[in-house]
Amino acid sequence: MAEYTHVGPGLPPLHGARANALILGSFPSPKSREQGFFYGHKQNRFWPMIAAVTGEPVPDWADIEAKKAIILKHGLAVWDTIGACDIKGASDASIRDVVPNDIAGLLAKAPIEAVFCNGATAYKIYTKYLEPVSGIPAVRLPSTSPANAAWSPARLQVAWGTALAPFLRADGCK
């Protein structure tokens, strides 16, 4: 059985000056930390899903600049709820001793109007630590993790697309 490891800091937020919708994960996986970017595990369905809902081509797994471009072009921001924690491997269920990210600092830089949590753990951490600071209620969306096999890619696209549609921008501008 894997041992607990203290990991942090996580990744810095990705946002443009006009980002109005924030997508929060829980904490970067070992693959994401290795790659240095969000949703770095090849089996995570985040990038194909976000490409589908924005009408963009699916970026190559290793093409971080293409991934950044999708987020910035469409007025989105991406970050995690947790800045550091103790964790066993990549298991969200094992997370303990949470140090939340500085959402107030992000909100001072970007005009975030809506917060979307990628899965139950991100939502739980956000509502406990970050919503009291931000004052913005979060929408819990189904996790794009491959462990969430109950949600097909098509169902993920519908749920995420419906939630994000009012906030998506074609050029990152209003």
N, C-alpha and C positions, 0 to 999 in steps of 0.2 A: 504494500500500500504506500502511496506517495506521502511524503512528509510535507508539512506546511513550510512555505517559503515566504519571507517578507519581500514584496515586490513593489517597486515604485521609484521614482515617479512614473506615471503612465505617459501617454502621448499628449502633446500640446493640442489645443483646439484648432480646428480648421474652420475659418469663417472669413467672409468678406465684410466690408464696411456696411453693406446693406442686407446682411443675412437676417431674415425675419422668422425662420423656423429652425429650431435646434433639434437634432436627432442625437439622443444619448444612448450609448451602450453602457454596460456595467464596468468592465475593466478590460484592457487589451489582452488578448490571448497570447500565449508564448509565440505563436507564428506572427501575430501582428507586431509584437515587440521586436521580434527578429527582423521583420520587414521594415519596421519603423513607420507603419501606417495602419489605419483602421481596417478592420475586417480582412486581415491578411491571410487567413486560412483559405485555401483554394476551395474547400467545400462549403464555406459560408455563402449564403445566397444573397447577401446584402447588395453587392455590386450588380449582379444581373437584375435584381429587383429594382434598384434605384435607376438603372439605365432604362428599364421598361417603363417606369412611371414618369420619367422625364423625356422619353422619346429619343434618348441618346443610344449610340452603339455601346455594347457591353465592353468595358475596357479590359485589356489584357491584364491578367493577374498581377504581373510585375510592373505595370505602367502606372506608377503613382501619380504622375503629372496628369494623365487622362482622368484618373479618379478625382483628383483635386478640381479639375476643370468642370466636371459635372456638378459637383457640390457648389462651387462658386458661381457658375453660370446661372444656376437656378435659385439663387437666394437662400441657400441652405447653410447650415453649420453642422459640424459633427464633432462630438467629444464623448467623454465617458463620465459617469457619475462619480467614479472612484479614482482618486489620484494615487493612492497606495493602499495596500492591504496585505494580509496573510492569506495565502491561497494554496491549494493542492493542485498542481498542474494547471489545467484550464477550467476546472470545475467551479462554475458560479455558485453551486450549492455549498461549496466549502469555504467561501469567502468569510473572513472575520477580521476584526480590528481595522475597520474601514477608516480611511482618511479621505473625506469627500473633496472633490475638486472645487476650485474657487469660482463658483458660478457668478457671484457678484462682479468679479473682475471681468468675466466674459460679457456680462450684460452691460457693463460700462463701455465696451468697445463695439458692440453690435446691437441693433435695434430688434432683438428677439421678441416676437409676439406670441409664439407658440412653441411648446416643448413636446416632443414625441419620444417615448422610451421604447427601445428595441428589446422587448421581453420583460418578464416578471421581475428579475433581479434588478435591472436598471430602474424600473418603476418603483420598486420597494425602497431602494436607496434614495432615489430622487424625492419621493414623498416624505421620507424621514428627515433627510439632511438638507436638501436643496430647495424644495418648494417653499419652506418657511423663509428662505432668503430671497428667492426670486419673486414670490407672489404669483407665479404663473402655474396654474394647474396643468398637469401633464396628461397626455393621451397615451395609454398603454397599447402598443401594437404588438402583434405576434412576433416572436423572435425569428430572426433569419438564420439562426444556428441550424446546422444539419441535424442536431439532436432533436429539433422540433419537427419531427417527421409527420406529425398530424396535419401540418400546414404545407400543402403543395406549393410549388412556385407560383402557379396561377392564382391560388387563394391569397398568397402573400401580396401579389401585385394588386389585387382588387382592394384588400384591406389598407395597404399602405397608400395606394394611389388615391383612394377615396379620402383618406385622412390628410394627405399632403396637398391635394389639388388646389385648395384655396390659397396656398402659400407659395406655390411654385412660380418662379419667374423665368421667362425665356432668356433673359440677358443679365440677370442679377440686379436689375433695376425695377423700380415700380412703374 
